[in-house]
Amino acid sequence: MGMMIRNIVAALALVVIFLLPGNGQAQEMDVLLRPQAHVEGAYVTLGDLFSGLSVEQENVAVAHAPQPGQQAVLDYRWLAGIAQRYKVNWRPRTTADQIIVTRDSQTIGIEEISDAIHDALSQNGIPAPFAVDMGGETFRIDLPVDAPAQVEITGMNVNRRTGRFIADVTTGRGTSSQRTYRMNGRYFPLEQVPVLVDPVRRGDIVRPDQVEMRDFRSDRVQANVLRDPDDVIGKEVRRSIGPGEPLLNRDFTAPILVKRGALVTIRLETANMSLTARGKALENGSLGDVIRVVNLQSNKTVQVEVTAENDVRAIPAMSQ
């Protein structure tokens, strides 16, 4: 009797071991749900969702893929139904089982679209230079990975008075992925103005290597913005200015080359002679200013023109 019981227990143990993972039927339990799926084509296959399938099962299409660049969440109910329908040995363990399917894509951003619109506007006779403004648009186009990544402007309506336009932007032309998007914006003529390339502080004299010309939209250039770099180079700065911003006339002044009380060299040049004398300035003067100085040799006051730092040119007709 004891022997019979031991045989029954051993037989039951074999059955349990047979049913445990790693034997017979348990090998089918190696089918696992993937944590996520990335697909390139138009369909989602069993192999995109599950690992451990046979080759025949892997390539079976079970759903349409999301649009390029988009995602879809497949929950446990949907997955359980698909597994049952296609005889996949998988069951959800919890209601939290799901998979996120992402459709891979190639992206065309707003900058590439703006460049294409810029070229189309040029071909429509808009004179350069100008800038295209899409109104802060963050729009992008996601194309299938096998579609031609080309942007074509297939239609253009331009209002030259206001600078506004409506453009038909077409992608994937000639393929099943062809799409046309209607976009609007505005173009602005550009104007070159001088800017500083280095920060300057009040009292600094601007050097030539600190100035360069840059393009700015004409609607953002005020009437009092300086246009000529000669109005900036060699001038004294009245306030601290950062690099890259348009410059205003009120921000600069001619530097004081002769200060009141300074000793100066007075030069008198005619066709027949050249004389110099020492003098003392009675007032401040910038380049080209006419100021009064006292000739220290004759003790006379004369009118002179400032020509350089502490250097002046006598004007005989205006001398006193």
SERO-4910 file (N, C-alpha, C, O; in steps of 0.05 Angstrom, whole numbers):
BEGIN
 pado doro    nc1    nc2    nc3   cac1   cac2   cac3    cc1    cc2    cc3    oc1    oc2    oc3
  Met    A     17    -24      0      0      0      0     17     25      0     12     44    -15
  Gly    A     38     25     17     56     48     19     71     52     -7     75     75    -16
  Met    A     79     29    -21     92     31    -47     74     44    -67     83     60    -83
  Met    A     49     37    -67     30     48    -87     26     78    -83     26     93   -103
  Ile    A     25     87    -58     22    116    -53     46    130    -63     44    152    -75
  Arg    A     71    118    -58     95    132    -67     95    134    -97    105    154   -108
  Asn    A     86    114   -112     85    115   -141     66    136   -151     72    150   -171
  Ile    A     43    139   -137     24    159   -146     36    187   -142     33    205   -159
  Val    A     49    192   -119     61    218   -114     82    224   -134     84    247   -144
  Ala    A     98    205   -142    119    209   -161    108    216   -188    118    234   -203
  Ala    A     86    202   -196     73    208   -221     62    236   -222     65    250   -242
  Leu    A     49    245   -200     38    272   -198     61    293   -200     58    314   -212
  Ala    A     83    287   -187    106    305   -188    116    309   -217    123    331   -225
  Leu    A    116    286   -233    125    288   -261    106    306   -277    114    321   -294
  Val    A     80    303   -270     60    319   -285     65    349   -278     64    366   -296
  Val    A     70    355   -253     74    383   -245     99    394   -258     99    416   -269
  Ile    A    121    379   -258    146    387   -271    142    392   -300    153    411   -312
  Phe    A    126    374   -313    121    377   -342    107    403   -348    111    415   -369
  Leu    A     89    411   -329     74    436   -334     89    461   -326     80    483   -334
  Leu    A    111    458   -312    126    482   -305    141    493   -329    146    479   -348
  Pro    A    148    520   -328    163    532   -350    188    517   -357    202    507   -339
  Gly    A    194    515   -383    217    501   -392    212    474   -402    230    460   -411
  Asn    A    187    464   -401    180    438   -411    156    439   -428    136    452   -421
  Gly    A    157    426   -451    134    423   -468    118    448   -472    127    466   -486
  Gln    A     94    449   -461     75    470   -465     87    497   -455     81    518   -466
  Ala    A    103    496   -434    114    520   -423    132    535   -442    135    559   -440
  Gln    A    144    522   -462    160    535   -481    144    556   -497    154    576   -506
  Glu    A    118    551   -500    101    570   -514     97    595   -497     90    617   -507
  Met    A    102    593   -470     98    616   -453    121    636   -455    121    657   -442
  Asp    A    141    630   -471    164    648   -476    155    672   -493    171    691   -496
  Val    A    131    672   -503    121    695   -518    117    718   -499    102    715   -479
  Leu    A    130    741   -504    129    764   -486    119    789   -501    124    792   -525
  Leu    A    106    806   -487     97    832   -498    121    851   -498    135    854   -478
  Arg    A    126    863   -521    148    882   -523    141    907   -507    118    915   -506
  Pro    A    161    921   -496    155    946   -480    146    968   -498    130    985   -490
  Gln    A    155    969   -523    147    989   -542    153    980   -570    168    961   -574
  Ala    A    141    993   -590    145    984   -618    150   1009   -635    136   1029   -633
  His    A    169   1007   -653    174   1027   -673    170   1014   -701    183    994   -707
  Val    A    153   1026   -716    147   1014   -743    153   1035   -764    150   1059   -759
  Glu    A    160   1026   -788    166   1044   -810    144   1044   -830    138   1064   -843
  Gly    A    131   1020   -834    111   1018   -855     83   1026   -846     80   1038   -825
  Ala    A     64   1019   -862     36   1027   -858     21   1008   -839     -2   1013   -832
  Tyr    A     34    985   -832     19    965   -816     36    957   -792     61    959   -792
  Val    A     22    948   -771     34    937   -747     31    906   -749     10    896   -754
  Thr    A     54    892   -744     54    863   -746     55    851   -718     61    865   -698
  Leu    A     49    825   -717     52    811   -692     80    812   -681     84    815   -657
  Gly    A     99    811   -698    127    813   -690    134    840   -678    153    842   -662
  Asp    A    119    861   -685    124    888   -673    114    888   -644    124    903   -628
  Leu    A     94    870   -638     81    871   -612     93    850   -593     96    855   -569
  Phe    A    100    826   -603    108    804   -586    135    793   -595    142    794   -618
  Ser    A    151    784   -575    175    770   -581    171    740   -575    153    733   -560
  Gly    A    188    724   -588    185    695   -583    166    681   -602    158    659   -597
  Leu    A    158    694   -624    140    682   -644    155    667   -665    179    670   -668
  Ser    A    140    650   -679    152    636   -702    155    657   -725    143    678   -725
  Val    A    171    649   -745    176    667   -767    150    673   -782    145    695   -791
  Glu    A    133    653   -784    107    656   -798     89    676   -784     76    692   -797
  Gln    A     89    676   -758     72    694   -742     83    723   -742     67    742   -743
  Glu    A    109    726   -742    121    752   -739    112    772   -760    107    796   -754
  Asn    A    108    763   -784    102    781   -807     72    785   -812     65    797   -832
  Val    A     56    775   -794     27    778   -798     18    806   -790     22    814   -767
  Ala    A      6    821   -809     -3    848   -803    -30    846   -788    -48    832   -796
  Val    A    -32    862   -766    -56    860   -749    -70    887   -746    -92    888   -736
  Ala    A    -57    909   -754    -69    935   -751    -56    956   -769    -33    952   -777
  His    A    -70    978   -774    -58   1000   -788    -39   1015   -769    -46   1019   -746
  Ala    A    -16   1023   -779      3   1039   -763     -8   1068   -759    -24   1077   -776
  Pro    A      1   1082   -738     -7   1110   -736      4   1126   -759     20   1116   -775
  Gln    A     -4   1151   -761      8   1169   -781     37   1173   -775     45   1171   -752
  Pro    A     54   1179   -795     82   1183   -791     87   1204   -768     75   1226   -768
  Gly    A    104   1197   -750    111   1214   -727     91   1213   -705     95   1226   -684
  Gln    A     69   1197   -707     49   1196   -686     52   1169   -671     66   1151   -679
  Gln    A     37   1168   -648     37   1144   -631      9   1134   -627    -11   1149   -629
  Ala    A      7   1108   -620    -18   1096   -613    -13   1078   -589      8   1064   -588
  Val    A    -32   1078   -570    -29   1061   -546    -49   1037   -549    -73   1042   -552
  Leu    A    -38   1013   -549    -55    989   -551    -57    977   -523    -37    969   -511
  Asp    A    -82    975   -512    -85    966   -485    -88    936   -483    -88    922   -503
  Tyr    A    -92    926   -458    -92    897   -453   -115    883   -467   -113    860   -475
  Arg    A   -139    897   -469   -162    884   -481   -156    879   -511   -161    857   -521
  Trp    A   -146    900   -524   -140    897   -553   -119    875   -558   -122    859   -575
  Leu    A    -98    876   -541    -77    857   -544    -86    828   -539    -79    810   -553
  Ala    A   -104    825   -519   -114    798   -513   -131    788   -536   -130    764   -543
  Gly    A   -147    805   -548   -163    797   -571   -146    789   -595   -152    769   -608
  Ile    A   -125    805   -600   -107    798   -622    -93    771   -617    -90    755   -635
  Ala    A    -84    767   -592    -70    742   -585    -89    718   -589    -80    697   -599
  Gln    A   -114    721   -581   -133    699   -584   -139    694   -614   -141    671   -622
  Arg    A   -143    716   -629   -150    713   -657   -128    699   -673   -134    683   -690
  Tyr    A   -103    706   -667    -81    695   -683    -66    673   -668    -44    665   -676
  Lys    A    -79    662   -647    -68    639   -633    -40    644   -622    -22    627   -625
  Val    A    -36    667   -611    -11    674   -597    -14    667   -568    -32    676   -555
  Asn    A      5    651   -558      3    642   -530     12    663   -511     33    661   -498
  Trp    A     -5    684   -509      1    706   -490    -25    715   -478    -46    717   -491
  Arg    A    -25    721   -452    -48    732   -438    -38    755   -421    -16    754   -410
  Pro    A    -54    776   -419    -46    798   -401    -44    790   -372    -61    775   -363
  Arg    A    -24    799   -359    -21    793   -330    -37    812   -313    -48    805   -293
  Thr    A    -38    838   -322    -54    858   -307    -67    876   -327    -62    875   -351
  Thr    A    -85    893   -318    -99    912   -335    -80    934   -344    -88    951   -361
  Ala    A    -56    935   -333    -37    956   -340    -20    948   -364     -5    964   -375
  Asp    A    -23    923   -373     -8    914   -397    -16    931   -421    -40    932   -428
  Gln    A      3    942   -435     -2    958   -459     24    961   -474     45    954   -464
  Ile    A     22    971   -499     46    976   -515     41   1002   -530     19   1007   -540
  Ile    A     62   1018   -532     61   1044   -547     74   1039   -574     98   1032   -575
  Val    A     59   1043   -595     69   1039   -622     75   1067   -634     57   1084   -635
  Thr    A    100   1070   -643    108   1096   -655    114   1091   -684    129   1073   -691
  Arg    A    103   1108   -701    109   1106   -730    133   1124   -736    132   1149   -732
  Asp    A    155   1112   -744    179   1128   -751    174   1146   -774    156   1140   -791
  Ser    A    188   1168   -776    183   1188   -797    209   1203   -802    228   1202   -787
  Gln    A    208   1218   -824    228   1239   -829    214   1265   -828    192   1268   -839
  Thr    A    226   1285   -815    212   1309   -808    222   1332   -826    246   1336   -830
  Ile    A    203   1348   -836    209   1373   -849    200   1395   -831    176   1398   -826
  Gly    A    219   1412   -821    213   1432   -802    205   1459   -815    206   1462   -840
  Ile    A    197   1478   -798    188   1504   -808    210   1519   -822    204   1535   -840
  Glu    A    235   1515   -814    257   1530   -827    260   1521   -856    264   1537   -874
  Glu    A    258   1495   -861    260   1485   -889    236   1494   -905    240   1501   -929
  Ile    A    213   1495   -893    189   1505   -907    193   1535   -914    186   1543   -936
  Ser    A    203   1550   -895    207   1579   -899    227   1584   -921    224   1602   -937
  Asp    A    249   1567   -922    268   1570   -944    256   1565   -971    261   1580   -990
  Ala    A    239   1545   -973    225   1539   -998    207   1562  -1006    205   1569  -1030
  Ile    A    193   1574   -987    175   1596   -992    191   1620  -1001    183   1635  -1019
  His    A    215   1625   -988    232   1647   -995    241   1645  -1025    240   1664  -1039
  Asp    A    249   1620  -1033    257   1616  -1061    233   1622  -1080    237   1634  -1101
  Ala    A    210   1613  -1072    186   1617  -1089    180   1647  -1091    172   1656  -1113
  Leu    A    182   1662  -1070    177   1691  -1071    198   1704  -1089    190   1723  -1104
  Ser    A    223   1696  -1088    243   1707  -1106    236   1702  -1135    238   1720  -1152
  Gln    A    226   1678  -1140    218   1671  -1168    193   1687  -1176    188   1690  -1200
  Asn    A    178   1697  -1157    155   1713  -1163    162   1743  -1164    144   1760  -1165
  Gly    A    187   1749  -1164    196   1777  -1168    200   1794  -1144    203   1818  -1146
  Ile    A    199   1782  -1120    203   1798  -1096    233   1803  -1094    249   1784  -1093
  Pro    A    241   1829  -1093    270   1835  -1093    284   1828  -1067    273   1833  -1045
  Ala    A    308   1817  -1069    324   1811  -1045    338   1837  -1037    342   1855  -1053
  Pro    A    346   1839  -1011    342   1818   -990    316   1822   -976    306   1844   -973
  Phe    A    304   1800   -967    280   1800   -951    279   1776   -933    293   1756   -938
  Ala    A    263   1778   -912    259   1756   -893    231   1746   -894    212   1762   -898
  Val    A    227   1720   -889    200   1708   -889    193   1703   -859    208   1692   -844
  Asp    A    169   1712   -852    159   1709   -825    134   1692   -826    114   1700   -838
  Met    A    135   1669   -812    112   1651   -811     95   1655   -786     79   1638   -778
  Gly    A    100   1678   -772     83   1684   -749     89   1667   -725     70   1660   -710
  Gly    A    114   1659   -720    121   1642   -697    111   1614   -700    108   1600   -680
  Glu    A    106   1605   -724     95   1578   -729    115   1557   -721    139   1559   -728
  Thr    A    105   1536   -708    122   1513   -700    114   1488   -716    121   1466   -709
  Phe    A     99   1493   -737     89   1471   -754    111   1454   -765    133   1464   -772
  Arg    A    107   1428   -767    126   1410   -780    110   1389   -796     87   1384   -790
  Ile    A    123   1377   -815    111   1356   -832    126   1330   -827    151   1330   -830
  Asp    A    112   1309   -820    124   1283   -816    117   1266   -840     93   1262   -847
  Leu    A    138   1255   -853    134   1239   -877    142   1210   -871    159   1205   -853
  Pro    A    130   1191   -885    140   1163   -882    170   1162   -889    180   1178   -904
  Val    A    184   1143   -877    213   1141   -881    220   1135   -909    243   1141   -918
  Asp    A    202   1123   -925    209   1116   -952    198   1137   -973    200   1132   -997
  Ala    A    187   1159   -963    177   1180   -981    199   1200   -987    216   1204   -971
  Pro    A    199   1212  -1011    219   1232  -1018    216   1257  -1000    194   1268   -998
  Ala    A    238   1264   -986    236   1287   -967    241   1313   -982    261   1326   -979
  Gln    A    221   1320   -999    223   1344  -1015    199   1363  -1009    177   1353  -1003
  Val    A    205   1388  -1010    184   1408  -1006    181   1424  -1032    201   1435  -1042
  Glu    A    157   1426  -1042    152   1441  -1066    130   1461  -1061    110   1455  -1047
  Ile    A    133   1486  -1071    112   1506  -1069     96   1505  -1095    105   1514  -1116
  Thr    A     73   1493  -1093     56   1488  -1117     36   1510  -1122     21   1509  -1142
  Gly    A     35   1530  -1105     17   1553  -1109     26   1576  -1092     36   1572  -1069
  Met    A     23   1601  -1102     32   1624  -1087     15   1648  -1094     12   1655  -1117
  Asn    A      4   1661  -1073    -12   1685  -1077      0   1706  -1059      2   1703  -1035
  Val    A     10   1729  -1072     25   1749  -1058     11   1776  -1060      2   1784  -1081
  Asn    A      9   1790  -1037      0   1817  -1036     24   1835  -1032     35   1837  -1010
  Arg    A     33   1848  -1054     58   1864  -1052     55   1889  -1035     74   1900  -1026
  Arg    A     30   1898  -1032     26   1922  -1016     30   1917   -987     42   1933   -972
  Thr    A     20   1894   -977     22   1888   -949     44   1868   -943     52   1864   -920
  Gly    A     55   1855   -964     76   1835   -960     65   1808   -951     81   1790   -945
  Arg    A     39   1805   -950     27   1779   -941     26   1759   -965     23   1767   -988
  Phe    A     27   1734   -958     26   1713   -979     11   1689   -968      9   1685   -944
  Ile    A      0   1673   -987    -11   1647   -981      3   1627   -999      3   1631  -1024
  Ala    A     14   1606   -988     30   1587  -1003     19   1559  -1000     11   1551   -978
  Asp    A     18   1544  -1023     11   1516  -1022     37   1499  -1021     52   1499  -1040
  Val    A     41   1486   -998     65   1471   -993     59   1441   -997     43   1430   -983
  Thr    A     72   1429  -1017     67   1401  -1024     91   1384  -1017    114   1391  -1023
  Thr    A     86   1361  -1005    108   1341   -999    100   1314  -1011     77   1308  -1016
  Gly    A    121   1298  -1016    117   1271  -1026    103   1271  -1053     87   1253  -1059
  Arg    A    109   1291  -1070     94   1293  -1095     99   1269  -1113    121   1259  -1115
  Gly    A     77   1259  -1124     79   1237  -1142     78   1210  -1128     82   1189  -1141
  Thr    A     74   1210  -1102     73   1184  -1087     47   1183  -1072     31   1202  -1071
  Ser    A     42   1160  -1060     17   1157  -1044     17   1174  -1019     -4   1178  -1007
  Ser    A     41   1185  -1012     43   1201   -988     40   1231   -994     45   1248   -977
  Gln    A     33   1238  -1019     31   1266  -1026     10   1280  -1009    -12   1271  -1006
  Arg    A     18   1303   -998      1   1320   -982      6   1349   -989     29   1357   -995
  Thr    A    -14   1366   -989    -11   1395   -994    -23   1410   -970    -45   1405   -961
  Tyr    A     -7   1429   -960    -14   1445   -937    -15   1474   -945      3   1484   -959
  Arg    A    -36   1488   -938    -38   1517   -944    -28   1533   -920    -38   1530   -898
  Met    A     -8   1549   -925      5   1564   -903      6   1593   -911      9   1600   -935
  Asn    A      5   1611   -891      6   1639   -896     27   1652   -879     34   1642   -858
  Gly    A     36   1675   -887     56   1690   -873     60   1717   -885     43   1728   -899
  Arg    A     84   1728   -881     90   1755   -890    120   1757   -896    136   1745   -882
  Tyr    A    127   1773   -916    155   1778   -921    162   1807   -915    144   1825   -917
  Phe    A    187   1812   -907    195   1839   -899    222   1845   -913    240   1829   -911
  Pro    A    224   1868   -926    251   1876   -937    271   1878   -914    264   1885   -891
  Leu    A    296   1873   -920    317   1875   -901    334   1900   -906    337   1909   -929
  Glu    A    345   1912   -885    361   1935   -887    387   1931   -871    386   1920   -849
  Gln    A    410   1939   -883    435   1935   -869    441   1960   -852    440   1982   -861
  Val    A    447   1955   -827    454   1976   -808    479   1967   -792    483   1943   -789
  Pro    A    495   1986   -782    518   1979   -766    510   1970   -738    492   1981   -726
  Val    A    524   1950   -728    521   1941   -700    548   1937   -688    568   1935   -702
  Leu    A    549   1936   -662    574   1930   -648    577   1900   -645    558   1886   -641
  Val    A    602   1891   -646    607   1862   -642    617   1857   -614    619   1834   -605
  Asp    A    624   1878   -599    633   1876   -571    616   1895   -554    607   1916   -564
  Pro    A    612   1888   -529    598   1907   -511    616   1931   -506    641   1928   -504
  Val    A    604   1955   -504    620   1979   -498    607   1993   -474    583   1989   -468
  Arg    A    623   2009   -460    614   2024   -437    614   2053   -442    628   2063   -461
  Arg    A    600   2068   -426    599   2097   -429    628   2108   -428    644   2101   -411
  Gly    A    634   2126   -447    660   2138   -448    679   2125   -467    700   2136   -473
  Asp    A    673   2100   -475    691   2086   -494    690   2099   -522    670   2111   -529
  Ile    A    712   2097   -536    714   2106   -564    712   2081   -581    728   2062   -577
  Val    A    694   2081   -600    689   2057   -617    711   2054   -637    717   2072   -653
  Arg    A    723   2030   -638    743   2023   -657    731   2012   -683    709   2001   -682
  Pro    A    745   2013   -705    734   2002   -730    729   1972   -728    709   1962   -740
  Asp    A    746   1957   -713    742   1928   -712    718   1920   -693    712   1896   -691
  Gln    A    706   1940   -681    683   1934   -664    656   1938   -678    635   1935   -666
  Val    A    657   1944   -704    633   1950   -719    630   1932   -743    650   1927   -757
  Glu    A    606   1921   -748    601   1906   -772    572   1912   -781    556   1922   -766
  Met    A    566   1906   -807    540   1911   -818    523   1885   -816    533   1863   -822
  Arg    A    498   1888   -808    480   1865   -806    453   1872   -818    445   1895   -820
  Asp    A    438   1851   -827    412   1854   -838    391   1855   -816    391   1838   -797
  Phe    A    372   1874   -818    349   1875   -800    324   1880   -816    324   1893   -837
  Arg    A    302   1868   -806    276   1873   -819    270   1903   -819    274   1917   -798
  Ser    A    261   1914   -842    257   1942   -844    236   1952   -824    237   1975   -815
  Asp    A    216   1936   -817    196   1945   -799    206   1947   -770    192   1958   -753
  Arg    A    230   1936   -765    242   1938   -738    265   1958   -737    278   1960   -716
  Val    A    269   1973   -758    290   1993   -758    277   2021   -755    263   2030   -773
  Gln    A    282   2034   -733    270   2060   -728    283   2081   -746    304   2077   -757
  Ala    A    269   2103   -748    278   2125   -765    305   2137   -755    321   2146   -771
  Asn    A    309   2136   -729    334   2148   -718    356   2128   -715    376   2134   -701
  Val    A    354   2104   -727    376   2085   -726    397   2093   -746    392   2102   -768
  Leu    A    422   2091   -737    445   2098   -754    448   2078   -777    446   2054   -773
  Arg    A    453   2088   -801    457   2071   -825    486   2070   -834    494   2051   -848
  Asp    A    502   2090   -827    529   2093   -837    549   2085   -815    548   2097   -793
  Pro    A    567   2066   -819    586   2059   -798    604   2082   -790    615   2083   -768
  Asp    A    608   2102   -809    624   2125   -802    612   2142   -780    626   2158   -767
  Asp    A    585   2139   -775    572   2153   -754    577   2139   -727    568   2149   -706
  Val    A    590   2116   -727    595   2101   -703    625   2100   -696    633   2104   -674
  Ile    A    641   2094   -717    670   2090   -713    683   2117   -704    678   2138   -716
  Gly    A    699   2115   -683    712   2139   -673    695   2156   -655    705   2177   -645
  Lys    A    670   2148   -650    653   2164   -633    654   2155   -604    661   2132   -598
  Glu    A    647   2173   -586    647   2167   -558    619   2157   -550    599   2168   -558
  Val    A    618   2135   -534    593   2122   -526    581   2137   -502    595   2143   -483
  Arg    A    555   2143   -504    542   2157   -483    529   2139   -462    523   2147   -440
  Arg    A    524   2114   -469    513   2094   -451    524   2067   -457    534   2062   -479
  Ser    A    523   2048   -439    532   2021   -444    514   2008   -465    489   2010   -463
  Ile    A    526   1995   -485    511   1983   -506    521   1954   -510    545   1949   -510
  Gly    A    502   1935   -514    509   1908   -519    513   1903   -549    505   1919   -565
  Pro    A    525   1881   -556    530   1875   -584    505   1866   -599    486   1855   -587
  Gly    A    504   1872   -625    483   1861   -642    458   1877   -644    439   1869   -658
  Glu    A    455   1900   -630    430   1915   -631    434   1940   -648    456   1951   -649
  Pro    A    413   1948   -663    414   1973   -678    423   1996   -661    416   1997   -637
  Leu    A    437   2015   -673    449   2037   -657    434   2063   -663    427   2068   -686
  Leu    A    430   2079   -643    416   2104   -645    435   2128   -645    456   2127   -631
  Asn    A    428   2149   -659    445   2173   -660    450   2185   -632    472   2194   -627
  Arg    A    430   2184   -615    433   2196   -588    452   2180   -570    460   2190   -549
  Asp    A    460   2156   -579    478   2140   -562    507   2147   -566    525   2136   -552
  Phe    A    513   2165   -585    541   2171   -591    545   2202   -593    527   2217   -599
  Thr    A    569   2209   -588    577   2237   -590    605   2238   -600    621   2219   -597
  Ala    A    612   2261   -612    640   2264   -621    658   2266   -596    651   2281   -578
  Pro    A    680   2251   -595    697   2252   -571    710   2279   -568    717   2292   -587
  Ile    A    714   2287   -543    728   2312   -537    758   2307   -541    771   2292   -527
  Leu    A    769   2321   -561    797   2318   -567    814   2340   -553    838   2336   -548
  Val    A    801   2362   -548    814   2384   -533    797   2391   -509    774   2399   -513
  Lys    A    808   2390   -486    793   2397   -462    801   2425   -452    824   2433   -455
  Arg    A    781   2439   -441    787   2465   -431    810   2465   -411    811   2449   -393
  Gly    A    829   2483   -416    853   2486   -399    876   2469   -409    898   2471   -398
  Ala    A    872   2452   -429    894   2435   -439    913   2451   -456    905   2471   -469
  Leu    A    938   2444   -456    958   2456   -473    956   2443   -501    954   2418   -503
  Val    A    956   2460   -521    952   2450   -549    974   2461   -567    988   2480   -560
  Thr    A    977   2447   -589    996   2456   -610    979   2471   -631    961   2460   -643
  Ile    A    986   2497   -636    972   2513   -656    988   2512   -681   1012   2518   -681
  Arg    A    975   2505   -703    989   2503   -729    977   2524   -748    953   2527   -750
  Leu    A    995   2538   -761    986   2557   -782   1001   2550   -807   1025   2551   -809
  Glu    A    986   2542   -827    998   2533   -852    986   2549   -875    961   2552   -877
  Thr    A   1003   2560   -892    995   2574   -916   1011   2562   -939   1026   2543   -936
  Ala    A   1007   2574   -962   1021   2564   -986   1051   2569   -984   1067   2555   -996
  Asn    A   1059   2589   -968   1087   2597   -967   1101   2590   -940   1125   2591   -939
  Met    A   1086   2583   -920   1099   2578   -894   1083   2559   -877   1059   2554   -882
  Ser    A   1096   2549   -856   1084   2531   -837   1095   2538   -809   1119   2535   -805
  Leu    A   1077   2547   -791   1086   2555   -765   1071   2540   -743   1049   2531   -748
  Thr    A   1084   2537   -720   1071   2524   -697   1075   2542   -673   1095   2556   -671
  Ala    A   1057   2540   -654   1059   2555   -629   1044   2539   -607   1028   2521   -613
  Arg    A   1051   2546   -582   1037   2533   -560   1014   2550   -551   1015   2575   -552
  Gly    A    992   2536   -543    969   2552   -534    955   2537   -512    961   2515   -505
  Lys    A    935   2551   -500    919   2540   -479    890   2542   -486    880   2564   -493
  Ala    A    875   2519   -486    847   2519   -494    830   2533   -474    833   2529   -450
  Leu    A    811   2549   -484    792   2563   -467    765   2548   -466    748   2556   -450
  Glu    A    762   2527   -482    737   2511   -482    742   2484   -494    762   2479   -506
  Asn    A    723   2466   -489    725   2439   -500    720   2440   -530    707   2458   -541
  Gly    A    731   2420   -544    727   2418   -573    729   2389   -583    747   2375   -575
  Ser    A    711   2382   -602    713   2357   -616    725   2361   -643    730   2384   -651
  Leu    A    729   2339   -658    740   2341   -685    723   2360   -702    699   2356   -705
  Gly    A    736   2380   -714    722   2399   -732    710   2422   -718    702   2441   -731
  Asp    A    709   2422   -691    697   2445   -676    716   2469   -678    741   2466   -679
  Val    A    705   2492   -678    720   2517   -676    719   2527   -647    697   2532   -637
  Ile    A    742   2530   -635    743   2538   -607    763   2561   -604    777   2568   -623
  Arg    A    764   2573   -580    782   2595   -574    806   2584   -557    802   2568   -538
  Val    A    830   2592   -565    854   2586   -549    870   2611   -546    868   2630   -561
  Val    A    887   2611   -525    905   2634   -520    933   2626   -530    944   2606   -521
  Asn    A    944   2642   -548    972   2638   -557    990   2646   -534    991   2669   -527
  Leu    A   1005   2627   -524   1022   2632   -500   1046   2650   -507   1058   2661   -489
  Gln    A   1053   2652   -533   1075   2670   -540   1066   2699   -542   1080   2717   -533
  Ser    A   1043   2703   -555   1033   2730   -559   1012   2739   -539   1005   2762   -537
  Asn    A   1002   2719   -523    981   2724   -503    956   2734   -517    940   2749   -504
  Lys    A    952   2727   -542    927   2735   -556    908   2711   -558    917   2688   -559
  Thr    A    883   2717   -559    862   2696   -563    857   2693   -593    853   2713   -607
  Val    A    857   2668   -602    853   2663   -631    832   2641   -634    828   2625   -616
  Gln    A    818   2641   -657    799   2620   -664    814   2598   -679    829   2604   -698
  Val    A    809   2573   -671    823   2551   -683    803   2528   -689    782   2527   -677
  Glu    A    811   2511   -706    795   2487   -712    809   2462   -701    833   2458   -705
  Val    A    794   2446   -687    806   2422   -675    811   2401   -697    793   2394   -711
  Thr    A    836   2392   -699    843   2372   -720    851   2345   -708    850   2325   -723
  Ala    A    860   2344   -683    867   2319   -670    869   2324   -640    862   2346   -631
  Glu    A    877   2304   -626    878   2307   -597    899   2328   -590    923   2324   -595
  Asn    A    890   2350   -577    908   2372   -568    924   2384   -592    946   2394   -589
  Asp    A    911   2383   -615    923   2394   -639    902   2411   -654    880   2401   -659
  Val    A    909   2436   -660    889   2454   -673    902   2468   -696    926   2470   -698
  Arg    A    885   2478   -714    894   2494   -737    883   2522   -735    860   2527   -731
  Ala    A    902   2541   -737    894   2569   -734    879   2578   -759    884   2568   -781
  Ile    A    860   2595   -755    844   2606   -776    849   2636   -777    837   2651   -761
  Pro    A    867   2645   -793    875   2673   -792    852   2693   -795    852   2713   -780
  Ala    A    834   2688   -812    812   2707   -817    795   2710   -792    781   2731   -789
  Met    A    794   2690   -774    778   2691   -751    793   2698   -725    781   2700   -704
  Ser    A    819   2702   -728    835   2708   -705    828   2736   -694    821   2754   -709
  Gln    A    831   2740   -668    825   2765   -655    851   2778   -646    851   2800   -635
***
